[in-house]
């Protein structure tokens, strides 16, 4: 675990090196770097699970380790880190009002022809009198491996595992290219 955290910290500082003068741009670059770290780590765990035990194992790994990866990234960066969606699999990932608004805007941008891989949004907002930088990056649905667990034709053993772990699951029925949700990051700023 310590080796993993040390590696994440090193990658984080390389990816978040200031390249612009503005506070917003520096925070945006930092947020983008964190998305890469979070996504790469979680995807690696899921791909390994898929190869070693199929989709059912990947579901179990995702349910147990996604939160752990988010916590590790948060601990090493000082940001709040999560995933969210309009169609939740894990009720603990419910979007707040700001995230929900951004997710609707992401879907509108996709409908207008923007590539889901490029869709992101950031803003400095005031929450309870405190300035907070908020950043969201769309999670596009790739044909493989996403549709195995999030698609329209989920195989019976996979559906059964999803029902057992996520009895209120709504994160199904996606097609390749749909926006499945978003990475959401927030950081208090002075």
C-alpha positions as a Markdown table, in Angstrom:
| # | Residue | x | y | z |
|---|---|---|---|---|
| 1 | Unk | 0.0 | 0.0 | 0.0 |
| 2 | Unk | 2.8 | 2.5 | 0.9 |
| 3 | Unk | 4.6 | 1.7 | -2.4 |
| 4 | Unk | 1.4 | 2.4 | -4.3 |
| 5 | Unk | 0.8 | 5.7 | -2.4 |
| 6 | Unk | 4.4 | 6.8 | -3.0 |
| 7 | Unk | 4.0 | 6.1 | -6.7 |
| 8 | Unk | 0.7 | 8.0 | -6.8 |
| 9 | Unk | 2.3 | 11.0 | -5.1 |
| 10 | Unk | 5.2 | 11.0 | -7.5 |
| 11 | Unk | 2.9 | 10.9 | -10.5 |
| 12 | Unk | 0.6 | 13.5 | -9.0 |
| 13 | Unk | 3.4 | 16.0 | -8.6 |
| 14 | Unk | 4.7 | 15.4 | -12.2 |
| 15 | Unk | 1.2 | 15.8 | -13.6 |
| 16 | Unk | 0.3 | 18.9 | -11.5 |
| 17 | Unk | 3.4 | 21.0 | -12.2 |
| 18 | Unk | 2.2 | 24.6 | -12.8 |
| 19 | Unk | 2.0 | 25.4 | -16.5 |
| 20 | Unk | -0.1 | 28.5 | -16.3 |
| 21 | Unk | -0.2 | 31.6 | -14.2 |
| 22 | Unk | -3.9 | 31.7 | -13.2 |
| 23 | Unk | -5.2 | 30.0 | -10.1 |
| 24 | Unk | -8.1 | 28.4 | -12.0 |
| 25 | Unk | -5.8 | 27.0 | -14.7 |
| 26 | Unk | -3.4 | 25.6 | -12.2 |
| 27 | Unk | -6.2 | 23.9 | -10.2 |
| 28 | Unk | -7.7 | 22.6 | -13.5 |
| 29 | Unk | -4.3 | 21.1 | -14.4 |
| 30 | Unk | -4.1 | 19.5 | -11.0 |
| 31 | Unk | -7.6 | 18.1 | -11.3 |
| 32 | Unk | -6.8 | 16.7 | -14.7 |
| 33 | Unk | -3.8 | 15.0 | -13.3 |
| 34 | Unk | -5.8 | 13.5 | -10.5 |
| 35 | Unk | -8.4 | 12.1 | -12.9 |
| 36 | Unk | -5.5 | 10.3 | -14.8 |
| 37 | Unk | -4.2 | 8.8 | -11.5 |
| 38 | Unk | -7.7 | 7.7 | -10.3 |
| 39 | Unk | -8.8 | 6.4 | -13.7 |
| 40 | Unk | -5.5 | 4.6 | -14.4 |
| 41 | Unk | -5.4 | 2.9 | -11.0 |
| 42 | Unk | -9.0 | 1.8 | -11.0 |
| 43 | Unk | -8.9 | 0.6 | -14.6 |
| 44 | Unk | -5.8 | -1.4 | -13.9 |
| 45 | Unk | -7.5 | -3.2 | -11.0 |
| 46 | Unk | -10.7 | -3.8 | -13.1 |
| 47 | Unk | -8.7 | -5.1 | -16.1 |
| 48 | Unk | -6.7 | -7.5 | -13.9 |
| 49 | Unk | -9.9 | -8.7 | -12.3 |
| 50 | Unk | -11.6 | -9.2 | -15.6 |
| 51 | Unk | -8.7 | -11.2 | -16.9 |
| 52 | Unk | -8.3 | -13.4 | -13.8 |
| 53 | Unk | -12.0 | -14.0 | -12.9 |
| 54 | Unk | -14.3 | -12.3 | -15.4 |
| 55 | Unk | -16.9 | -9.7 | -14.9 |
| 56 | Unk | -18.3 | -11.1 | -11.6 |
| 57 | Unk | -14.9 | -10.7 | -10.0 |
| 58 | Unk | -14.5 | -7.2 | -11.5 |
| 59 | Unk | -17.8 | -6.2 | -9.9 |
| 60 | Unk | -16.6 | -7.4 | -6.5 |
| 61 | Unk | -13.2 | -5.6 | -7.0 |
| 62 | Unk | -14.9 | -2.4 | -8.1 |
| 63 | Unk | -17.3 | -2.5 | -5.1 |
| 64 | Unk | -14.5 | -3.0 | -2.7 |
| 65 | Unk | -11.6 | -1.0 | -4.2 |
| 66 | Unk | -13.0 | 2.0 | -6.0 |
| 67 | Unk | -13.6 | 3.8 | -2.8 |
| 68 | Unk | -10.1 | 2.8 | -1.6 |
| 69 | Unk | -8.5 | 4.2 | -4.7 |
| 70 | Unk | -10.5 | 7.4 | -4.3 |
| 71 | Unk | -9.4 | 7.7 | -0.6 |
| 72 | Unk | -5.7 | 7.1 | -1.6 |
| 73 | Unk | -5.9 | 9.8 | -4.2 |
| 74 | Unk | -7.6 | 12.2 | -1.8 |
| 75 | Unk | -5.1 | 11.5 | 1.0 |
| 76 | Unk | -2.1 | 12.2 | -1.2 |
| 77 | Unk | -3.6 | 15.3 | -2.9 |
| 78 | Unk | -5.8 | 17.1 | -0.4 |
| 79 | Unk | -8.8 | 17.0 | -2.8 |
| 80 | Unk | -12.2 | 15.4 | -2.2 |
| 81 | Unk | -12.4 | 12.6 | -4.9 |
| 82 | Unk | -15.5 | 10.6 | -6.0 |
| 83 | Unk | -17.4 | 9.3 | -9.0 |
| 84 | Unk | -21.1 | 10.2 | -9.5 |
| 85 | Unk | -23.8 | 9.7 | -12.1 |
| 86 | Unk | -27.4 | 10.4 | -12.9 |
| 87 | Unk | -28.0 | 6.6 | -13.0 |
| 88 | Unk | -26.4 | 5.4 | -9.8 |
| 89 | Unk | -25.0 | 1.9 | -9.1 |
| 90 | Unk | -23.8 | 2.8 | -5.6 |
| 91 | Unk | -26.2 | 5.1 | -3.7 |
| 92 | Unk | -23.2 | 6.5 | -1.8 |
| 93 | Unk | -22.1 | 8.2 | -5.0 |
| 94 | Unk | -25.2 | 10.4 | -5.3 |
| 95 | Unk | -24.5 | 13.7 | -7.0 |
| 96 | Unk | -25.0 | 17.0 | -5.1 |
| 97 | Unk | -27.0 | 19.8 | -6.8 |
| 98 | Unk | -24.0 | 21.2 | -8.5 |
| 99 | Unk | -22.8 | 17.8 | -9.8 |
| 100 | Unk | -26.3 | 17.0 | -11.0 |
| 101 | Unk | -26.5 | 20.2 | -12.9 |
| 102 | Unk | -23.1 | 19.6 | -14.5 |
| 103 | Unk | -24.1 | 16.0 | -15.4 |
| 104 | Unk | -27.2 | 17.3 | -17.2 |
| 105 | Unk | -25.0 | 19.8 | -19.1 |
| 106 | Unk | -22.6 | 17.0 | -20.0 |
| 107 | Unk | -25.4 | 15.1 | -21.6 |
| 108 | Unk | -26.5 | 18.2 | -23.5 |
| 109 | Unk | -23.0 | 18.8 | -24.7 |
| 110 | Unk | -22.8 | 15.2 | -25.9 |
| 111 | Unk | -26.1 | 15.5 | -27.7 |
| 112 | Unk | -24.8 | 18.7 | -29.4 |
| 113 | Unk | -22.0 | 16.6 | -30.8 |
| 114 | Unk | -19.1 | 17.1 | -28.4 |
| 115 | Unk | -16.9 | 14.0 | -27.8 |
| 116 | Unk | -17.6 | 12.5 | -24.3 |
| 117 | Unk | -13.8 | 11.9 | -23.9 |
| 118 | Unk | -13.2 | 15.6 | -24.0 |
| 119 | Unk | -16.1 | 16.8 | -21.8 |
| 120 | Unk | -15.1 | 18.4 | -18.5 |
| 121 | Unk | -16.1 | 21.4 | -16.5 |
| 122 | Unk | -14.6 | 23.4 | -13.7 |
| 123 | Unk | -15.5 | 26.4 | -11.6 |
| 124 | Unk | -14.6 | 28.3 | -8.4 |
| 125 | Unk | -17.8 | 28.4 | -6.3 |
| 126 | Unk | -18.5 | 29.7 | -2.8 |
| 127 | Unk | -20.0 | 27.1 | -0.5 |
| 128 | Unk | -20.9 | 28.2 | 3.1 |
| 129 | Unk | -18.7 | 31.2 | 2.7 |
| 130 | Unk | -15.7 | 29.2 | 1.5 |
| 131 | Unk | -14.1 | 29.3 | -1.9 |
| 132 | Unk | -14.0 | 25.8 | -3.5 |
| 133 | Unk | -12.6 | 24.7 | -6.8 |
| 134 | Unk | -14.9 | 22.1 | -8.4 |
| 135 | Unk | -13.9 | 19.9 | -11.4 |
| 136 | Unk | -15.8 | 17.2 | -13.2 |
| 137 | Unk | -14.6 | 15.0 | -16.0 |
| 138 | Unk | -17.1 | 12.9 | -18.0 |
| 139 | Unk | -16.8 | 9.1 | -17.9 |
| 140 | Unk | -17.6 | 7.8 | -21.4 |
| 141 | Unk | -18.9 | 4.3 | -21.8 |
| 142 | Unk | -16.3 | 2.3 | -23.8 |
| 143 | Unk | -17.5 | -0.8 | -25.7 |
| 144 | Unk | -15.2 | -3.0 | -23.8 |
| 145 | Unk | -15.0 | -3.6 | -20.9 |
| 146 | Unk | -17.8 | -1.1 | -19.8 |
| 147 | Unk | -20.7 | -2.7 | -21.5 |
| 148 | Unk | -20.2 | -6.1 | -19.8 |
| 149 | Unk | -21.6 | -4.6 | -16.6 |
| 150 | Unk | -23.2 | -1.4 | -17.8 |
| 151 | Unk | -24.7 | -2.3 | -21.2 |
| 152 | Unk | -28.1 | -3.3 | -22.5 |
| 153 | Unk | -27.4 | -7.0 | -22.7 |
| 154 | Unk | -25.9 | -8.0 | -19.4 |
| 155 | Unk | -25.4 | -11.8 | -19.0 |
| 156 | Unk | -27.3 | -13.6 | -16.2 |
| 157 | Unk | -24.4 | -14.3 | -13.9 |
| 158 | Unk | -23.2 | -10.7 | -14.1 |
| 159 | Unk | -26.7 | -9.3 | -13.5 |
| 160 | Unk | -27.1 | -11.7 | -10.5 |
| 161 | Unk | -23.8 | -10.4 | -9.0 |
| 162 | Unk | -24.8 | -6.8 | -9.6 |
| 163 | Unk | -28.2 | -7.4 | -8.0 |
| 164 | Unk | -26.5 | -9.0 | -4.9 |
| 165 | Unk | -24.0 | -6.2 | -4.4 |
| 166 | Unk | -26.1 | -3.3 | -5.7 |
| 167 | Unk | -29.8 | -4.0 | -5.1 |
| 168 | Unk | -30.8 | -0.5 | -6.3 |
| 169 | Unk | -28.6 | -0.5 | -9.4 |
| 170 | Unk | -29.6 | 1.9 | -12.1 |
| 171 | Unk | -26.3 | 2.0 | -14.0 |
| 172 | Unk | -27.4 | -0.3 | -16.8 |
| 173 | Unk | -28.6 | 0.1 | -20.4 |
| 174 | Unk | -25.8 | 2.2 | -21.7 |
| 175 | Unk | -24.5 | 2.1 | -25.2 |
| 176 | Unk | -20.9 | 2.7 | -26.3 |
| 177 | Unk | -20.2 | 6.5 | -26.3 |
| 178 | Unk | -22.8 | 7.3 | -23.7 |
| 179 | Unk | -21.8 | 9.4 | -20.7 |
| 180 | Unk | -22.0 | 6.9 | -17.8 |
| 181 | Unk | -21.2 | 9.5 | -15.1 |
| 182 | Unk | -18.2 | 11.7 | -14.0 |
| 183 | Unk | -15.2 | 11.9 | -11.8 |
| 184 | Unk | -15.9 | 14.7 | -9.4 |
| 185 | Unk | -13.1 | 16.6 | -7.5 |
| 186 | Unk | -13.3 | 19.5 | -5.1 |
| 187 | Unk | -10.7 | 21.5 | -3.2 |
| 188 | Unk | -11.0 | 24.3 | -0.7 |
| 189 | Unk | -8.9 | 27.3 | -1.8 |
| 190 | Unk | -8.0 | 30.5 | 0.0 |
